[in-house]
Amino acid sequence: MDRFKIEESNFGTLQGEGVAGTEVNKIKLLDQEYGNNIVVCPFGATWVGGSFRGIDGDLGDVVLGFDNTGAYENGTSSQGATVGRYAGRIGNASFKLDGAKHELTKNQGENSIHGGAKGFNKHLWHWTDRKVGDKFASVEFSKLSPDGEEGYPGNVCAYVTYFLTPRGVKIRYRAVTDRSTVINLTNHAYFNLAGTDGKTVDGHIVCIDAPQYLQTDENLIPTGTFLPVWGDRDNTREKDLRVDLRNPIIIGDAEFDHSYAFEDDGGWHMAFLYDPESGRLLNARTSERCIQFYTGNFLGKDKNGTPDAEGLIYKQGACLECQRFPDAPNHHGNIGAYRLDLGLPYQKTDVFEFTAAPDLGQALKNNFENFRMEL
């Protein structure tokens, strides 16, 4: 019997234009030896849930998610979704590419975020492949984004593959185009290693091995300037916030929505979250230069624990969005790559490794010494 298996079950019926009446299944990838599992669905190529063991051996769901596909159709928090065509904010909802200006859908004031009003997270993807065996289980989703969708140029074929391995989750992204365009794909999972039953991430410990972060204006649009994570803050938003996460800190009452910039060395880059209560440790690895660290500051009806319309509370989850830099198309290569050109495929891999440790010291040892890519 194979160690890994895949199970399907009904996840509800879509109601949106063009897909009304379409039934959607959720897909469970299960490690039968450890019990670890993830749940994904083709609407938005979404990571719906993920259960991993803590230090006491208990299995706990650590990825915020809804219990039916309708909630993803109507939701605004991008929970677990594949976001694109361009993840993050694009200032003034426009950019120039090869001299031509492209106007995007505005869906956050005068700006565009996560691909527009109907980004990749609001589309039904096709389930195109599945594999199962002794080393992993995987499912692949694909989507054709037509020329002009949300204002973006070029037809783009995008592929997202979720792998469950003995050590966690790997997400592989690929895309090709028939004309020059921009691309930035990531997963918007909200993690709460203490469980998804209404706790905040204030007690989590975070570490991101990045020496700089991208300065933003009052609307969180990048200025194009990289600032060191140490020293005095000259930006009002950061002046009372410790943004140096190269050594572990407790999140506490801090609010993060920052683009952390790694060295441009072509290698793998690291971040981790640790929950001392459960002992669960999440090690994130990416080949991208940026991790957008977001602590759910816009979740909840208020900051007092009142649920919002989606049933979420303030800072209920934290995101480690492995990606290219937001608004990079408006900075013409000065803050990193953003293009997708004919004949030059986009591809990248992000890894989320889940282990458990009795204390921070052991968590640090796990993080820096025991990482390895499966498959």
C-alpha positions as CSV (number, residue, x, y, z in Angstrom):
1,M,0.0,0.0,0.0
2,D,1.3,3.4,-0.9
3,R,2.2,5.7,2.0
4,F,0.2,8.6,0.5
5,K,-3.3,8.7,-0.8
6,I,-5.8,11.2,-2.3
7,E,-9.4,11.5,-1.4
8,E,-12.2,13.6,-2.9
9,S,-15.5,14.9,-1.4
10,N,-18.1,17.4,-2.4
11,F,-17.3,21.0,-1.5
12,G,-20.5,22.8,-2.7
13,T,-21.9,24.4,-5.7
14,L,-20.7,27.6,-7.4
15,Q,-23.2,30.5,-8.0
16,G,-21.1,33.0,-9.9
17,E,-21.5,34.2,-13.5
18,G,-20.5,31.5,-16.0
19,V,-20.1,28.8,-13.3
20,A,-23.5,28.8,-11.6
21,G,-24.5,25.2,-10.8
22,T,-21.0,23.8,-11.1
23,E,-20.2,21.3,-8.3
24,V,-16.7,21.5,-6.8
25,N,-14.9,18.8,-5.0
26,K,-12.2,19.3,-2.3
27,I,-9.2,17.1,-2.5
28,K,-7.4,15.7,0.5
29,L,-3.8,14.7,0.2
30,L,-3.0,12.3,3.1
31,D,0.2,10.9,4.6
32,Q,-1.1,7.6,6.0
33,E,2.0,7.0,8.1
34,Y,2.0,10.3,10.1
35,G,-1.6,11.4,9.6
36,N,-0.5,14.8,8.2
37,N,-2.7,16.1,5.4
38,I,-3.7,19.1,3.3
39,V,-7.0,19.9,1.6
40,V,-7.1,21.9,-1.6
41,C,-9.8,22.8,-4.1
42,P,-9.8,24.0,-7.8
43,F,-11.7,27.2,-7.1
44,G,-8.9,29.7,-6.8
45,A,-6.4,26.7,-6.7
46,T,-6.9,27.2,-3.0
47,W,-5.2,25.6,0.0
48,V,-8.2,25.0,2.2
49,G,-6.7,23.4,5.2
50,G,-3.7,21.6,6.6
51,S,-3.3,19.4,9.6
52,F,0.1,18.6,11.3
53,R,1.2,17.3,14.6
54,G,2.4,19.3,17.6
55,I,4.9,18.3,20.2
56,D,2.3,16.2,22.1
57,G,1.4,14.3,18.9
58,D,-2.0,15.9,18.5
59,L,-3.1,16.6,14.9
60,G,-4.2,20.2,14.5
61,D,-5.5,22.3,11.5
62,V,-3.1,25.2,11.0
63,V,-4.4,26.8,7.8
64,L,-7.5,29.1,8.0
65,G,-10.2,28.0,5.6
66,F,-13.9,27.9,4.9
67,D,-16.1,24.8,4.9
68,N,-17.7,25.3,1.5
69,T,-16.8,26.8,-1.9
70,G,-19.5,29.5,-1.7
71,A,-17.6,31.2,1.1
72,Y,-14.5,31.4,-1.2
73,E,-16.6,32.9,-4.0
74,N,-17.9,35.6,-1.7
75,G,-14.9,36.2,0.6
76,T,-12.5,39.1,0.4
77,S,-9.6,37.8,2.5
78,S,-8.0,35.6,-0.2
79,Q,-7.7,32.7,2.3
80,G,-5.4,30.1,1.0
81,A,-5.8,31.2,-2.6
82,T,-3.4,31.3,-5.5
83,V,-3.3,35.0,-6.2
84,G,-2.4,36.6,-9.5
85,R,-2.0,37.6,-12.2
86,Y,0.2,39.9,-10.1
87,A,0.2,39.3,-6.3
88,G,0.5,42.4,-4.1
89,R,-0.3,46.0,-4.8
90,I,0.2,47.9,-8.0
91,G,0.1,51.7,-7.6
92,N,-2.5,53.7,-9.5
93,A,-3.7,50.4,-10.9
94,S,-1.5,50.8,-14.0
95,F,2.0,50.1,-15.3
96,K,4.0,50.6,-18.5
97,L,5.5,47.7,-20.3
98,D,7.7,48.2,-23.4
99,G,6.4,51.7,-23.7
100,A,2.7,50.7,-23.6
101,K,0.5,51.7,-20.6
102,H,-1.9,49.2,-19.2
103,E,-4.8,50.2,-17.0
104,L,-5.9,47.6,-14.4
105,T,-9.0,47.1,-12.5
106,K,-9.0,49.2,-9.3
107,N,-10.0,47.1,-6.3
108,Q,-8.3,48.9,-3.4
109,G,-9.0,52.6,-3.7
110,E,-7.0,53.9,-6.7
111,N,-4.8,50.8,-6.7
112,S,-5.0,47.2,-7.7
113,I,-4.2,44.3,-5.4
114,H,-3.8,40.6,-6.0
115,G,-4.7,40.7,-9.7
116,G,-7.8,42.9,-9.5
117,A,-11.5,42.5,-8.7
118,K,-11.6,39.0,-10.2
119,G,-8.1,37.8,-9.9
120,F,-6.9,34.2,-10.1
121,N,-8.4,33.5,-6.7
122,K,-11.9,34.1,-8.1
123,H,-11.7,31.6,-11.0
124,L,-12.4,27.9,-11.2
125,W,-9.2,26.2,-12.2
126,H,-8.9,22.9,-14.0
127,W,-7.7,19.8,-12.1
128,T,-5.2,18.5,-14.7
129,D,-3.0,16.0,-12.9
130,R,-2.6,13.8,-9.8
131,K,0.2,11.6,-8.6
132,V,0.4,9.3,-5.5
133,G,3.0,7.0,-4.2
134,D,5.4,6.3,-1.3
135,K,7.2,9.6,-1.4
136,F,4.5,12.1,-2.0
137,A,1.0,12.9,-3.3
138,S,0.4,15.8,-5.7
139,V,-2.4,17.5,-7.6
140,E,-2.0,20.1,-10.3
141,F,-4.4,22.9,-11.3
142,S,-4.2,25.0,-14.4
143,K,-5.9,28.2,-15.7
144,L,-5.9,30.1,-18.9
145,S,-5.9,33.9,-18.2
146,P,-7.0,35.6,-21.5
147,D,-5.5,38.7,-22.9
148,G,-7.0,41.8,-21.2
149,E,-8.3,40.0,-18.1
150,E,-8.4,42.6,-15.4
151,G,-6.4,44.8,-17.8
152,Y,-3.3,42.6,-18.1
153,P,-1.8,42.0,-21.5
154,G,-1.2,38.6,-23.1
155,N,-2.7,35.1,-22.8
156,V,-1.2,33.3,-19.9
157,C,-1.4,29.6,-19.1
158,A,-0.7,29.1,-15.4
159,Y,-0.1,25.9,-13.4
160,V,0.0,25.3,-9.7
161,T,1.0,22.0,-8.2
162,Y,0.6,21.1,-4.5
163,F,2.8,18.3,-3.1
164,L,2.4,16.7,0.3
165,T,5.7,15.1,1.4
166,P,6.8,13.5,4.7
167,R,8.1,16.9,5.8
168,G,5.3,19.2,4.7
169,V,4.1,21.0,1.6
170,K,5.7,22.1,-1.6
171,I,4.0,24.4,-4.1
172,R,5.3,24.7,-7.6
173,Y,4.3,27.4,-10.0
174,R,4.7,27.6,-13.8
175,A,3.4,30.0,-16.4
176,V,3.9,30.7,-20.1
177,T,2.6,33.5,-22.3
178,D,2.1,34.4,-26.0
179,R,3.3,38.1,-25.5
180,S,5.2,40.1,-23.0
181,T,3.3,40.7,-19.7
182,V,3.9,40.7,-16.0
183,I,3.5,37.8,-13.5
184,N,3.7,37.3,-9.8
185,L,2.0,34.2,-8.2
186,T,1.9,33.2,-4.6
187,N,-0.3,31.5,-2.0
188,H,-2.2,33.5,0.5
189,A,-2.6,30.9,3.2
190,Y,-3.2,32.3,6.7
191,F,-1.3,30.1,9.2
192,N,-2.1,29.7,12.9
193,L,0.0,27.0,14.4
194,A,-2.0,27.0,17.6
195,G,-5.1,26.0,15.6
196,T,-7.9,27.7,13.7
197,D,-10.5,27.9,16.4
198,G,-10.4,31.7,17.2
199,K,-6.9,32.3,18.6
200,T,-4.7,35.1,17.4
201,V,-1.0,34.7,16.3
202,D,0.2,37.2,18.9
203,G,2.0,34.5,20.8
204,H,3.8,33.2,17.7
205,I,7.5,33.7,17.3
206,V,8.7,34.8,13.8
207,C,12.1,35.0,12.2
208,I,12.8,36.2,8.6
209,D,16.5,36.1,7.5
210,A,16.3,39.3,5.4
211,P,18.5,42.4,5.8
212,Q,16.1,44.8,4.2
213,Y,12.5,45.6,3.6
214,L,10.7,47.7,0.9
215,Q,9.6,51.1,2.0
216,T,6.0,52.0,1.3
217,D,3.8,55.1,1.4
218,E,0.6,55.6,3.4
219,N,-1.3,53.4,1.0
220,L,1.2,50.6,1.3
221,I,2.5,51.2,-2.2
222,P,6.3,50.7,-2.5
223,T,8.4,53.8,-3.0
224,G,11.1,51.8,-4.7
225,T,13.5,52.3,-1.7
226,F,15.0,49.4,0.3
227,L,15.6,50.2,3.9
228,P,17.8,48.3,6.4
229,V,15.9,46.4,9.0
230,W,18.1,47.8,11.8
231,G,18.4,51.4,13.0
232,D,15.9,54.2,13.6
233,R,12.7,54.4,11.6
234,D,12.2,57.5,9.6
235,N,8.8,56.2,8.3
236,T,5.8,57.0,10.6
237,R,4.4,53.5,10.0
238,E,7.6,51.8,11.2
239,K,8.9,54.2,13.8
240,D,7.5,52.2,16.8
241,L,7.8,48.8,15.2
242,R,10.7,46.5,15.3
243,V,11.1,45.3,11.8
244,D,14.4,43.4,12.2
245,L,13.3,39.8,12.2
246,R,16.7,38.2,11.6
247,N,16.6,37.1,15.2
248,P,13.3,35.5,16.5
249,I,10.8,37.8,18.1
250,I,7.3,37.4,19.5
251,I,4.7,39.0,17.3
252,G,2.8,40.4,20.3
253,D,0.7,43.5,19.5
254,A,2.8,44.4,16.4
255,E,1.1,44.7,13.0
256,F,3.1,43.6,10.0
257,D,2.4,44.0,6.3
258,H,5.9,44.3,5.0
259,S,7.9,43.1,2.0
260,Y,11.1,41.6,3.3
261,A,14.0,41.6,0.9
262,F,16.5,38.8,0.8
263,E,20.0,39.0,-0.7
264,D,20.0,38.7,-4.5
265,D,22.2,35.6,-4.5
266,G,20.0,33.2,-6.5
267,G,19.7,30.8,-3.6
268,W,17.0,29.6,-1.2
269,H,15.7,32.0,1.4
270,M,14.3,31.3,4.9
271,A,11.6,32.3,7.3
272,F,9.9,30.5,10.2
273,L,7.0,30.7,12.5
274,Y,6.9,28.9,15.9
275,D,4.1,28.4,18.3
276,P,5.5,27.7,21.8
277,E,2.1,26.4,23.1
278,S,1.7,23.5,20.6
279,G,5.4,23.3,19.6
280,R,4.5,23.4,15.9
281,L,7.2,25.0,13.7
282,L,6.7,26.2,10.2
283,N,9.8,26.6,8.1
284,A,9.2,28.5,4.8
285,R,11.7,28.3,2.0
286,T,11.5,30.1,-1.3
287,S,13.6,30.8,-4.4
288,E,12.0,34.3,-4.6
289,R,13.7,37.4,-3.2
290,C,10.7,38.6,-1.2
291,I,8.4,37.3,1.5
292,Q,5.4,39.5,2.3
293,F,4.8,39.0,6.0
294,Y,1.3,39.9,7.0
295,T,-0.3,39.4,10.4
296,G,-4.0,39.6,9.5
297,N,-4.3,43.2,10.5
298,F,-7.4,43.8,8.3
299,L,-9.2,40.7,9.5
300,G,-12.0,41.0,12.1
301,K,-14.7,43.6,12.6
302,D,-12.5,45.4,15.2
303,K,-9.4,44.8,17.2
304,N,-11.3,43.4,20.2
305,G,-12.0,39.9,18.8
306,T,-15.3,40.6,17.1
307,P,-15.7,38.4,14.0
308,D,-16.1,40.0,10.6
309,A,-18.6,38.9,7.9
310,E,-16.3,35.9,7.1
311,G,-16.2,34.8,10.7
312,L,-12.6,35.8,11.2
313,I,-11.1,37.8,14.0
314,Y,-8.3,40.4,14.1
315,K,-4.8,38.8,13.6
316,Q,-6.3,35.3,13.5
317,G,-3.6,34.2,11.0
318,A,-0.2,35.2,9.6
319,C,0.8,35.0,5.9
320,L,4.2,34.2,4.5
321,E,3.7,35.2,0.9
322,C,6.7,34.1,-1.1
323,Q,6.7,36.3,-4.2
324,R,8.2,39.0,-6.4
325,F,8.1,42.5,-5.1
326,P,4.8,44.3,-5.2
327,D,4.5,47.2,-7.7
328,A,7.7,46.1,-9.4
329,P,6.3,46.8,-12.9
330,N,6.3,50.5,-12.0
331,H,9.9,50.4,-11.0
332,H,11.3,49.0,-14.2
333,G,13.7,46.4,-12.7
334,N,15.0,48.5,-9.9
335,I,13.3,46.3,-7.3
336,G,13.5,43.0,-9.0
337,A,11.9,40.9,-11.7
338,Y,8.3,41.2,-12.8
339,R,8.2,40.2,-16.5
340,L,6.9,37.1,-18.3
341,D,8.0,36.9,-22.0
342,L,7.3,34.6,-24.9
343,G,9.6,31.6,-24.8
344,L,10.8,32.4,-21.2
345,P,8.6,30.4,-18.8
346,Y,8.0,31.6,-15.3
347,Q,8.7,29.0,-12.6
348,K,9.4,28.9,-8.9
349,T,8.9,26.7,-5.9
350,D,7.9,27.4,-2.3
351,V,8.3,24.9,0.5
352,F,6.5,24.9,3.8
353,E,8.0,22.3,6.2
354,F,6.1,21.4,9.4
355,T,7.9,19.9,12.4
356,A,7.6,20.2,16.2
357,A,10.0,21.4,18.8
358,P,9.7,21.6,22.7
359,D,11.3,25.0,22.9
360,L,12.8,27.8,20.8
361,G,16.3,26.5,21.0
362,Q,15.3,23.2,19.4
363,A,13.1,25.0,16.9
364,L,16.2,27.0,15.8
365,K,18.2,23.8,15.4
366,N,15.4,22.2,13.4
367,N,15.2,25.3,11.2
368,F,18.8,25.8,10.3
369,E,20.1,22.3,10.4
370,N,17.4,19.9,9.4
371,F,15.9,21.5,6.3
372,R,15.9,19.4,3.1
373,M,13.8,19.4,0.0
374,E,11.8,16.3,-0.6
375,L,11.1,14.9,-4.1
